[in-house]
Amino acid sequence: MKKIVIFDTALGSGNAGDEIIFDAVRRNMADIFDAHFSLRLATHVNNFSMKQMLYRNSKIRYFQQADWKFICGTNLLAQTRLGKINSQWQLYPSNLSIYRNCVLIGAGTTESAEKPDVYARMLYRRVLSKNYIHSVRDELSKRLVESLGFRAVNTGCPTLWNLTKAHCAAIPTGKADHCIVSVSGNSRQTDPERDAAMLRIVRRNYGKVWAWIQTTEDEDYLRGLENSLGMEPLPGIYSLHLFREALQCGNVDYVGTRLHGGIFALQHFCRSLIVGIDHRADGFSEANHLPVLPRENVESELEERINSRFATDIAIDTEAIALFKSQFTGSES
């Protein structure tokens, strides 16, 4: 039996997309996680005070000396201290020992730049394992990790690992009667004119429409758009449990700017069209054939795409996934 630390990237996060990612990591790594003793810590919040770290009780020693430590996905890799190292991943000189020798599982970057600064390089070289191949979710992240002197393989995001040919073949190709829509309220991702156009088109082409609320900022932004358009507020879906239930009812499409909301819909056999707003959507579309429509094409193409038939055919590098997991199972399977 190995002693494992699972760094839960959803704990303390204000974004339900991190729950979708961690849920996928947990399911896809269950054969490894469940075969050994594991404890969980967070990445978005600082787990221990400096006093606790200095006291170094048995719990602290477990986290410091564990055989395997896994960072479970999400876009927590950053290029600069002033980027997002200390918001997505609480790394400080006082707590580095509990993270030492961590292995990444499907991690990605917060930005599209590639060259980490001196501070970021120092932190990552102190905490990432040199003994294992890391799993990253795209080529940009692979280049970043390799530039630090580590080995990495592009497995794609763990949320995609189960979207096999057989799974995708069961996703409808034609338009459903109803739709779940999403918008991103992140201030760097808002585009009121195009997002309003998306809402108008979705409402015009579907019967019942609900809104997936992935962050509190999403709802504030959505209600502002609806108010400006003179629309009645859409019913909100606020938890992953209710989102899953709505998708499992069937006869529902997903259209929206929230990337992992769209992937979650695909996981539940619902046709999905993601409106691309950042480098992640572009990267997933190029490498994994995720159904993405660039936001600049919403007004000219969205209605036609909604009413057309299209197949979902996600590309998954099963060999890369098997290679990564074989380090902890002892065989490629």
BALOBA-1460 file (C-alpha; in Angstrom, 3 decimals):
// residues 333
<rec num="1" residu="m" x="0.000" y="0.000" z="0.000"/>
<rec num="2" residu="k" x="1.162" y="3.486" z="-0.905"/>
<rec num="3" residu="k" x="0.414" y="6.637" z="1.033"/>
<rec num="4" residu="i" x="-1.182" y="9.170" z="-1.329"/>
<rec num="5" residu="v" x="-1.989" y="12.858" z="-1.118"/>
<rec num="6" residu="i" x="-4.743" y="14.007" z="-3.474"/>
<rec num="7" residu="f" x="-4.652" y="17.754" z="-3.981"/>
<rec num="8" residu="d" x="-8.273" y="18.611" z="-4.658"/>
<rec num="9" residu="t" x="-8.412" y="21.556" z="-7.054"/>
<rec num="10" residu="a" x="-12.146" y="22.093" z="-6.392"/>
<rec num="11" residu="l" x="-11.937" y="22.694" z="-2.630"/>
<rec num="12" residu="g" x="-12.060" y="26.413" z="-1.916"/>
<rec num="13" residu="s" x="-12.597" y="27.294" z="-5.562"/>
<rec num="14" residu="g" x="-15.294" y="29.765" z="-6.551"/>
<rec num="15" residu="n" x="-15.758" y="28.061" z="-9.922"/>
<rec num="16" residu="a" x="-17.940" y="24.954" z="-10.266"/>
<rec num="17" residu="g" x="-15.944" y="24.042" z="-13.378"/>
<rec num="18" residu="d" x="-13.213" y="22.889" z="-10.998"/>
<rec num="19" residu="e" x="-15.721" y="20.430" z="-9.520"/>
<rec num="20" residu="i" x="-16.309" y="19.022" z="-13.007"/>
<rec num="21" residu="i" x="-12.576" y="18.585" z="-13.501"/>
<rec num="22" residu="f" x="-11.897" y="17.018" z="-10.112"/>
<rec num="23" residu="d" x="-14.854" y="14.659" z="-10.493"/>
<rec num="24" residu="a" x="-13.362" y="13.448" z="-13.799"/>
<rec num="25" residu="v" x="-9.897" y="12.983" z="-12.259"/>
<rec num="26" residu="r" x="-11.346" y="11.008" z="-9.361"/>
<rec num="27" residu="r" x="-13.317" y="8.705" z="-11.675"/>
<rec num="28" residu="n" x="-10.471" y="8.151" z="-14.136"/>
<rec num="29" residu="m" x="-7.869" y="7.553" z="-11.430"/>
<rec num="30" residu="a" x="-10.119" y="5.412" z="-9.208"/>
<rec num="31" residu="d" x="-8.139" y="2.238" z="-9.932"/>
<rec num="32" residu="i" x="-5.084" y="3.940" z="-8.419"/>
<rec num="33" residu="f" x="-6.662" y="6.124" z="-5.728"/>
<rec num="34" residu="d" x="-8.854" y="3.316" z="-4.360"/>
<rec num="35" residu="a" x="-6.007" y="0.783" z="-4.204"/>
<rec num="36" residu="h" x="-4.061" y="2.818" z="-1.660"/>
<rec num="37" residu="f" x="-4.561" y="4.975" z="1.421"/>
<rec num="38" residu="s" x="-5.207" y="8.592" z="0.490"/>
<rec num="39" residu="l" x="-5.878" y="11.920" z="2.163"/>
<rec num="40" residu="r" x="-7.004" y="15.136" z="0.493"/>
<rec num="41" residu="l" x="-5.761" y="18.709" z="0.670"/>
<rec num="42" residu="a" x="-6.747" y="21.812" z="-1.279"/>
<rec num="43" residu="t" x="-4.780" y="23.888" z="-3.779"/>
<rec num="44" residu="h" x="-6.941" y="27.035" z="-3.815"/>
<rec num="45" residu="v" x="-6.552" y="27.676" z="-0.077"/>
<rec num="46" residu="n" x="-3.580" y="27.487" z="2.270"/>
<rec num="47" residu="n" x="-3.918" y="24.226" z="4.196"/>
<rec num="48" residu="f" x="-1.731" y="24.948" z="7.213"/>
<rec num="49" residu="s" x="-0.448" y="27.962" z="9.108"/>
<rec num="50" residu="m" x="3.275" y="28.551" z="9.549"/>
<rec num="51" residu="k" x="2.921" y="27.488" z="13.204"/>
<rec num="52" residu="q" x="1.348" y="24.172" z="12.183"/>
<rec num="53" residu="m" x="4.114" y="23.573" z="9.652"/>
<rec num="54" residu="l" x="6.778" y="24.238" z="12.292"/>
<rec num="55" residu="y" x="5.047" y="21.960" z="14.825"/>
<rec num="56" residu="r" x="5.231" y="19.103" z="12.265"/>
<rec num="57" residu="n" x="2.826" y="16.652" z="13.883"/>
<rec num="58" residu="s" x="2.005" y="13.219" z="12.455"/>
<rec num="59" residu="k" x="-0.500" y="14.672" z="10.009"/>
<rec num="60" residu="i" x="2.025" y="17.135" z="8.603"/>
<rec num="61" residu="r" x="4.617" y="14.361" z="8.360"/>
<rec num="62" residu="y" x="2.163" y="12.226" z="6.364"/>
<rec num="63" residu="f" x="1.704" y="14.983" z="3.790"/>
<rec num="64" residu="q" x="5.432" y="15.660" z="3.617"/>
<rec num="65" residu="q" x="6.477" y="12.014" z="3.295"/>
<rec num="66" residu="a" x="3.675" y="10.492" z="1.194"/>
<rec num="67" residu="d" x="4.723" y="8.158" z="-1.621"/>
<rec num="68" residu="w" x="2.625" y="9.853" z="-4.303"/>
<rec num="69" residu="k" x="1.182" y="13.349" z="-4.430"/>
<rec num="70" residu="f" x="-1.217" y="14.253" z="-7.226"/>
<rec num="71" residu="i" x="-2.328" y="17.692" z="-8.419"/>
<rec num="72" residu="c" x="-5.760" y="17.001" z="-9.870"/>
<rec num="73" residu="g" x="-6.144" y="19.035" z="-13.015"/>
<rec num="74" residu="t" x="-7.478" y="22.543" z="-13.725"/>
<rec num="75" residu="n" x="-5.626" y="25.570" z="-15.113"/>
<rec num="76" residu="l" x="-3.423" y="26.242" z="-12.114"/>
<rec num="77" residu="l" x="-0.047" y="26.532" z="-13.866"/>
<rec num="78" residu="a" x="0.925" y="30.193" z="-14.189"/>
<rec num="79" residu="q" x="3.901" y="31.934" z="-15.714"/>
<rec num="80" residu="t" x="4.355" y="34.673" z="-13.107"/>
<rec num="81" residu="r" x="3.865" y="35.287" z="-9.407"/>
<rec num="82" residu="l" x="1.752" y="38.288" z="-10.357"/>
<rec num="83" residu="g" x="-0.228" y="36.001" z="-12.635"/>
<rec num="84" residu="k" x="-2.158" y="33.362" z="-10.712"/>
<rec num="85" residu="i" x="0.288" y="31.219" z="-8.786"/>
<rec num="86" residu="n" x="-1.005" y="32.532" z="-5.468"/>
<rec num="87" residu="s" x="-4.702" y="32.476" z="-6.301"/>
<rec num="88" residu="q" x="-5.058" y="29.150" z="-8.120"/>
<rec num="89" residu="w" x="-2.281" y="27.390" z="-6.206"/>
<rec num="90" residu="q" x="-1.315" y="28.537" z="-2.723"/>
<rec num="91" residu="l" x="2.449" y="28.028" z="-2.908"/>
<rec num="92" residu="y" x="4.578" y="29.784" z="-0.306"/>
<rec num="93" residu="p" x="8.096" y="29.123" z="1.027"/>
<rec num="94" residu="s" x="6.526" y="28.000" z="4.329"/>
<rec num="95" residu="n" x="4.389" y="25.215" z="2.814"/>
<rec num="96" residu="l" x="6.471" y="23.876" z="-0.075"/>
<rec num="97" residu="s" x="7.390" y="20.698" z="1.834"/>
<rec num="98" residu="i" x="3.842" y="19.310" z="1.663"/>
<rec num="99" residu="y" x="3.835" y="19.779" z="-2.126"/>
<rec num="100" residu="r" x="7.317" y="18.435" z="-2.813"/>
<rec num="101" residu="n" x="7.427" y="15.728" z="-5.526"/>
<rec num="102" residu="c" x="3.907" y="16.381" z="-6.821"/>
<rec num="103" residu="v" x="2.706" y="14.808" z="-10.068"/>
<rec num="104" residu="l" x="0.356" y="16.733" z="-12.356"/>
<rec num="105" residu="i" x="-2.802" y="15.095" z="-13.720"/>
<rec num="106" residu="g" x="-4.223" y="16.923" z="-16.729"/>
<rec num="107" residu="a" x="-3.081" y="20.344" z="-15.520"/>
<rec num="108" residu="g" x="-3.210" y="23.409" z="-17.752"/>
<rec num="109" residu="t" x="-2.108" y="27.016" z="-17.843"/>
<rec num="110" residu="t" x="-3.923" y="30.152" z="-16.781"/>
<rec num="111" residu="e" x="-2.501" y="32.178" z="-19.657"/>
<rec num="112" residu="s" x="-1.399" y="31.811" z="-23.264"/>
<rec num="113" residu="a" x="2.178" y="32.993" z="-22.630"/>
<rec num="114" residu="e" x="4.803" y="30.268" z="-22.441"/>
<rec num="115" residu="k" x="7.888" y="31.552" z="-20.594"/>
<rec num="116" residu="p" x="7.687" y="31.376" z="-16.774"/>
<rec num="117" residu="d" x="9.473" y="34.052" z="-14.776"/>
<rec num="118" residu="v" x="12.273" y="33.411" z="-12.284"/>
<rec num="119" residu="y" x="9.963" y="33.141" z="-9.283"/>
<rec num="120" residu="a" x="7.607" y="30.699" z="-11.003"/>
<rec num="121" residu="r" x="10.510" y="28.547" z="-12.180"/>
<rec num="122" residu="m" x="11.886" y="28.379" z="-8.645"/>
<rec num="123" residu="l" x="8.554" y="27.327" z="-7.153"/>
<rec num="124" residu="y" x="7.784" y="24.657" z="-9.737"/>
<rec num="125" residu="r" x="11.276" y="23.188" z="-9.543"/>
<rec num="126" residu="r" x="10.856" y="22.877" z="-5.778"/>
<rec num="127" residu="v" x="7.499" y="21.093" z="-5.865"/>
<rec num="128" residu="l" x="7.140" y="19.069" z="-9.072"/>
<rec num="129" residu="s" x="8.471" y="15.506" z="-9.241"/>
<rec num="130" residu="k" x="11.478" y="14.699" z="-11.394"/>
<rec num="131" residu="n" x="10.827" y="10.953" z="-11.055"/>
<rec num="132" residu="y" x="7.524" y="10.740" z="-12.932"/>
<rec num="133" residu="i" x="6.104" y="11.876" z="-16.250"/>
<rec num="134" residu="h" x="3.521" y="14.589" z="-15.692"/>
<rec num="135" residu="s" x="0.108" y="14.609" z="-17.390"/>
<rec num="136" residu="v" x="-0.906" y="17.941" z="-18.942"/>
<rec num="137" residu="r" x="-3.982" y="18.850" z="-20.927"/>
<rec num="138" residu="d" x="-2.536" y="20.618" z="-23.982"/>
<rec num="139" residu="e" x="0.643" y="21.298" z="-25.939"/>
<rec num="140" residu="l" x="1.098" y="24.772" z="-24.425"/>
<rec num="141" residu="s" x="1.198" y="23.279" z="-20.927"/>
<rec num="142" residu="k" x="3.511" y="20.492" z="-22.110"/>
<rec num="143" residu="r" x="6.011" y="23.019" z="-23.451"/>
<rec num="144" residu="l" x="5.832" y="24.993" z="-20.209"/>
<rec num="145" residu="v" x="6.482" y="21.929" z="-18.013"/>
<rec num="146" residu="e" x="9.272" y="20.689" z="-20.273"/>
<rec num="147" residu="s" x="10.904" y="24.128" z="-20.268"/>
<rec num="148" residu="l" x="11.320" y="23.680" z="-16.509"/>
<rec num="149" residu="g" x="13.254" y="20.450" z="-17.032"/>
<rec num="150" residu="f" x="10.454" y="17.957" z="-16.331"/>
<rec num="151" residu="r" x="8.980" y="15.221" z="-18.513"/>
<rec num="152" residu="a" x="5.371" y="15.610" z="-19.605"/>
<rec num="153" residu="v" x="2.839" y="13.912" z="-21.836"/>
<rec num="154" residu="n" x="-0.243" y="15.547" z="-23.344"/>
<rec num="155" residu="t" x="-3.126" y="13.354" z="-22.179"/>
<rec num="156" residu="g" x="-5.775" y="16.002" z="-22.764"/>
<rec num="157" residu="c" x="-8.025" y="17.136" z="-19.931"/>
<rec num="158" residu="p" x="-9.296" y="14.229" z="-17.768"/>
<rec num="159" residu="t" x="-12.840" y="15.466" z="-18.444"/>
<rec num="160" residu="l" x="-12.364" y="14.125" z="-21.988"/>
<rec num="161" residu="w" x="-10.845" y="10.730" z="-21.178"/>
<rec num="162" residu="n" x="-14.175" y="8.864" z="-21.185"/>
<rec num="163" residu="l" x="-15.497" y="10.489" z="-24.363"/>
<rec num="164" residu="t" x="-14.671" y="7.430" z="-26.434"/>
<rec num="165" residu="k" x="-15.839" y="6.708" z="-29.970"/>
<rec num="166" residu="a" x="-18.668" y="4.583" z="-28.589"/>
<rec num="167" residu="h" x="-19.713" y="7.293" z="-26.140"/>
<rec num="168" residu="c" x="-19.672" y="10.011" z="-28.810"/>
<rec num="169" residu="a" x="-21.700" y="7.840" z="-31.179"/>
<rec num="170" residu="a" x="-24.520" y="7.872" z="-28.619"/>
<rec num="171" residu="i" x="-24.683" y="11.692" z="-28.545"/>
<rec num="172" residu="p" x="-27.522" y="13.016" z="-30.763"/>
<rec num="173" residu="t" x="-26.559" y="14.751" z="-33.985"/>
<rec num="174" residu="g" x="-29.774" y="16.760" z="-34.372"/>
<rec num="175" residu="k" x="-31.215" y="19.660" z="-32.394"/>
<rec num="176" residu="a" x="-33.012" y="18.968" z="-29.134"/>
<rec num="177" residu="d" x="-36.205" y="20.742" z="-28.106"/>
<rec num="178" residu="h" x="-34.682" y="22.425" z="-25.066"/>
<rec num="179" residu="c" x="-31.351" y="23.984" z="-24.135"/>
<rec num="180" residu="i" x="-29.035" y="24.837" z="-21.254"/>
<rec num="181" residu="v" x="-27.071" y="28.013" z="-21.919"/>
<rec num="182" residu="s" x="-24.112" y="29.605" z="-20.120"/>
<rec num="183" residu="v" x="-22.167" y="32.850" z="-20.113"/>
<rec num="184" residu="s" x="-18.886" y="33.703" z="-18.400"/>
<rec num="185" residu="g" x="-18.976" y="36.630" z="-16.031"/>
<rec num="186" residu="n" x="-15.188" y="36.753" z="-15.769"/>
<rec num="187" residu="s" x="-14.329" y="40.388" z="-16.491"/>
<rec num="188" residu="r" x="-11.648" y="39.344" z="-18.994"/>
<rec num="189" residu="q" x="-14.101" y="37.146" z="-20.899"/>
<rec num="190" residu="t" x="-17.259" y="39.230" z="-21.186"/>
<rec num="191" residu="d" x="-18.520" y="40.525" z="-24.514"/>
<rec num="192" residu="p" x="-22.023" y="41.977" z="-23.955"/>
<rec num="193" residu="e" x="-22.848" y="42.437" z="-27.631"/>
<rec num="194" residu="r" x="-21.987" y="38.903" z="-28.747"/>
<rec num="195" residu="d" x="-23.212" y="37.244" z="-25.569"/>
<rec num="196" residu="a" x="-26.544" y="39.049" z="-25.929"/>
<rec num="197" residu="a" x="-26.731" y="37.812" z="-29.532"/>
<rec num="198" residu="m" x="-26.101" y="34.256" z="-28.308"/>
<rec num="199" residu="l" x="-28.928" y="34.549" z="-25.760"/>
<rec num="200" residu="r" x="-31.357" y="35.884" z="-28.360"/>
<rec num="201" residu="i" x="-30.517" y="33.072" z="-30.791"/>
<rec num="202" residu="v" x="-30.803" y="30.339" z="-28.156"/>
<rec num="203" residu="r" x="-34.142" y="31.633" z="-26.882"/>
<rec num="204" residu="r" x="-35.478" y="31.903" z="-30.421"/>
<rec num="205" residu="n" x="-34.564" y="28.336" z="-31.350"/>
<rec num="206" residu="y" x="-35.485" y="26.307" z="-28.267"/>
<rec num="207" residu="g" x="-38.577" y="25.705" z="-26.179"/>
<rec num="208" residu="k" x="-37.448" y="25.689" z="-22.557"/>
<rec num="209" residu="v" x="-34.090" y="27.283" z="-21.764"/>
<rec num="210" residu="w" x="-32.178" y="27.137" z="-18.469"/>
<rec num="211" residu="a" x="-28.937" y="28.856" z="-17.463"/>
<rec num="212" residu="w" x="-25.975" y="26.947" z="-16.004"/>
<rec num="213" residu="i" x="-24.441" y="29.249" z="-13.376"/>
<rec num="214" residu="q" x="-20.785" y="28.237" z="-12.954"/>
<rec num="215" residu="t" x="-19.744" y="31.220" z="-10.802"/>
<rec num="216" residu="t" x="-21.608" y="33.974" z="-8.967"/>
<rec num="217" residu="e" x="-20.167" y="36.443" z="-11.483"/>
<rec num="218" residu="d" x="-21.919" y="34.499" z="-14.246"/>
<rec num="219" residu="e" x="-25.337" y="35.159" z="-12.744"/>
<rec num="220" residu="d" x="-24.680" y="38.868" z="-12.194"/>
<rec num="221" residu="y" x="-23.521" y="39.209" z="-15.804"/>
<rec num="222" residu="l" x="-26.403" y="37.132" z="-17.194"/>
<rec num="223" residu="r" x="-29.056" y="39.127" z="-15.321"/>
<rec num="224" residu="g" x="-27.525" y="42.355" z="-16.609"/>
<rec num="225" residu="l" x="-27.702" y="41.064" z="-20.184"/>
<rec num="226" residu="e" x="-31.312" y="39.936" z="-19.754"/>
<rec num="227" residu="n" x="-32.280" y="43.268" z="-18.261"/>
<rec num="228" residu="s" x="-30.679" y="45.166" z="-21.135"/>
<rec num="229" residu="l" x="-32.574" y="42.987" z="-23.615"/>
<rec num="230" residu="g" x="-35.878" y="43.257" z="-21.743"/>
<rec num="231" residu="m" x="-35.990" y="39.462" z="-21.218"/>
<rec num="232" residu="e" x="-37.558" y="37.518" z="-18.371"/>
<rec num="233" residu="p" x="-34.822" y="35.920" z="-16.227"/>
<rec num="234" residu="l" x="-33.935" y="32.348" z="-17.189"/>
<rec num="235" residu="p" x="-34.307" y="29.649" z="-14.523"/>
<rec num="236" residu="g" x="-30.871" y="29.099" z="-13.006"/>
<rec num="237" residu="i" x="-29.088" y="25.791" z="-12.382"/>
<rec num="238" residu="y" x="-26.745" y="26.376" z="-9.458"/>
<rec num="239" residu="s" x="-25.297" y="22.994" z="-8.486"/>
<rec num="240" residu="l" x="-23.536" y="20.180" z="-10.308"/>
<rec num="241" residu="h" x="-26.110" y="17.749" z="-8.949"/>
<rec num="242" residu="l" x="-29.001" y="19.671" z="-10.536"/>
<rec num="243" residu="f" x="-27.017" y="20.210" z="-13.738"/>
<rec num="244" residu="r" x="-26.549" y="16.448" z="-14.015"/>
<rec num="245" residu="e" x="-30.239" y="15.822" z="-13.394"/>
<rec num="246" residu="a" x="-31.257" y="18.315" z="-16.076"/>
<rec num="247" residu="l" x="-28.939" y="16.721" z="-18.617"/>
<rec num="248" residu="q" x="-30.134" y="13.221" z="-17.781"/>
<rec num="249" residu="c" x="-33.732" y="14.203" z="-18.571"/>
<rec num="250" residu="g" x="-32.770" y="14.066" z="-22.260"/>
<rec num="251" residu="n" x="-33.933" y="16.138" z="-25.221"/>
<rec num="252" residu="v" x="-31.643" y="18.995" z="-24.203"/>
<rec num="253" residu="d" x="-28.682" y="20.684" z="-25.931"/>
<rec num="254" residu="y" x="-25.958" y="22.805" z="-24.374"/>
<rec num="255" residu="v" x="-24.839" y="26.118" z="-25.892"/>
<rec num="256" residu="g" x="-22.541" y="28.460" z="-24.022"/>
<rec num="257" residu="t" x="-19.177" y="30.002" z="-23.293"/>
<rec num="258" residu="r" x="-18.406" y="27.864" z="-20.252"/>
<rec num="259" residu="l" x="-15.983" y="25.237" z="-21.570"/>
<rec num="260" residu="h" x="-16.368" y="22.578" z="-18.905"/>
<rec num="261" residu="g" x="-20.121" y="23.059" z="-18.749"/>
<rec num="262" residu="g" x="-20.138" y="21.945" z="-22.380"/>
<rec num="263" residu="i" x="-17.864" y="18.997" z="-21.687"/>
<rec num="264" residu="f" x="-20.064" y="17.964" z="-18.746"/>
<rec num="265" residu="a" x="-23.024" y="17.955" z="-21.139"/>
<rec num="266" residu="l" x="-21.101" y="15.689" z="-23.535"/>
<rec num="267" residu="q" x="-20.301" y="13.347" z="-20.646"/>
<rec num="268" residu="h" x="-24.053" y="12.983" z="-20.168"/>
<rec num="269" residu="f" x="-24.765" y="12.283" z="-23.856"/>
<rec num="270" residu="c" x="-26.108" y="15.748" z="-24.698"/>
<rec num="271" residu="r" x="-25.215" y="17.577" z="-27.889"/>
<rec num="272" residu="s" x="-22.971" y="20.487" z="-27.036"/>
<rec num="273" residu="l" x="-21.777" y="23.598" z="-28.843"/>
<rec num="274" residu="i" x="-19.175" y="25.590" z="-26.939"/>
<rec num="275" residu="v" x="-18.712" y="29.241" z="-27.840"/>
<rec num="276" residu="g" x="-14.945" y="29.730" z="-27.677"/>
<rec num="277" residu="i" x="-13.677" y="32.688" z="-25.647"/>
<rec num="278" residu="d" x="-10.080" y="31.811" z="-24.702"/>
<rec num="279" residu="h" x="-6.983" y="29.747" z="-25.495"/>
<rec num="280" residu="r" x="-8.371" y="26.689" z="-23.709"/>
<rec num="281" residu="a" x="-11.337" y="26.299" z="-26.045"/>
<rec num="282" residu="d" x="-9.092" y="26.879" z="-29.055"/>
<rec num="283" residu="g" x="-6.614" y="24.267" z="-27.817"/>
<rec num="284" residu="f" x="-9.292" y="21.669" z="-27.034"/>
<rec num="285" residu="s" x="-10.891" y="22.233" z="-30.420"/>
<rec num="286" residu="e" x="-7.624" y="21.821" z="-32.304"/>
<rec num="287" residu="a" x="-6.229" y="18.863" z="-30.391"/>
<rec num="288" residu="n" x="-9.380" y="17.029" z="-29.272"/>
<rec num="289" residu="h" x="-11.969" y="18.083" z="-31.900"/>
<rec num="290" residu="l" x="-14.242" y="19.590" z="-29.272"/>
<rec num="291" residu="p" x="-17.278" y="21.266" z="-30.934"/>
<rec num="292" residu="v" x="-16.316" y="24.947" z="-30.615"/>
<rec num="293" residu="l" x="-17.680" y="28.002" z="-32.421"/>
<rec num="294" residu="p" x="-15.486" y="31.131" z="-32.160"/>
<rec num="295" residu="r" x="-17.440" y="33.881" z="-30.430"/>
<rec num="296" residu="e" x="-16.790" y="36.312" z="-33.275"/>
<rec num="297" residu="n" x="-18.900" y="33.994" z="-35.463"/>
<rec num="298" residu="v" x="-21.932" y="33.872" z="-33.161"/>
<rec num="299" residu="e" x="-24.116" y="36.296" z="-35.073"/>
<rec num="300" residu="s" x="-23.295" y="34.824" z="-38.485"/>
<rec num="301" residu="e" x="-23.126" y="31.088" z="-37.724"/>
<rec num="302" residu="l" x="-24.706" y="30.094" z="-34.391"/>
<rec num="303" residu="e" x="-28.309" y="29.759" z="-35.580"/>
<rec num="304" residu="e" x="-27.278" y="27.646" z="-38.559"/>
<rec num="305" residu="r" x="-25.104" y="25.402" z="-36.374"/>
<rec num="306" residu="i" x="-27.912" y="24.910" z="-33.873"/>
<rec num="307" residu="n" x="-30.315" y="23.788" z="-36.595"/>
<rec num="308" residu="s" x="-27.824" y="21.643" z="-38.490"/>
<rec num="309" residu="r" x="-26.869" y="18.066" z="-37.791"/>
<rec num="310" residu="f" x="-23.329" y="17.470" z="-36.568"/>
<rec num="311" residu="a" x="-21.592" y="14.503" z="-35.030"/>
<rec num="312" residu="t" x="-19.451" y="14.628" z="-31.903"/>
<rec num="313" residu="d" x="-16.097" y="12.911" z="-32.443"/>
<rec num="314" residu="i" x="-13.658" y="13.667" z="-29.636"/>
<rec num="315" residu="a" x="-10.030" y="12.675" z="-30.221"/>
<rec num="316" residu="i" x="-8.415" y="11.050" z="-27.182"/>
<rec num="317" residu="d" x="-4.785" y="9.944" z="-26.958"/>
<rec num="318" residu="t" x="-5.383" y="6.650" z="-25.168"/>
<rec num="319" residu="e" x="-1.711" y="5.674" z="-25.455"/>
<rec num="320" residu="a" x="-0.606" y="8.824" z="-23.634"/>
<rec num="321" residu="i" x="-3.170" y="8.226" z="-20.884"/>
<rec num="322" residu="a" x="-2.068" y="4.575" z="-20.534"/>
<rec num="323" residu="l" x="1.598" y="5.591" z="-20.382"/>
<rec num="324" residu="f" x="0.914" y="8.104" z="-17.628"/>
<rec num="325" residu="k" x="-1.201" y="5.742" z="-15.530"/>
<rec num="326" residu="s" x="1.188" y="2.798" z="-15.989"/>
<rec num="327" residu="q" x="3.686" y="4.584" z="-13.742"/>
<rec num="328" residu="f" x="1.338" y="3.895" z="-10.828"/>
<rec num="329" residu="t" x="-0.272" y="0.614" z="-11.868"/>
<rec num="330" residu="g" x="2.847" y="-1.135" z="-13.152"/>
<rec num="331" residu="s" x="1.338" y="-1.875" z="-16.574"/>
<rec num="332" residu="e" x="-0.146" y="-0.131" z="-19.585"/>
<rec num="333" residu="s" x="-3.852" y="-0.836" z="-19.909"/>
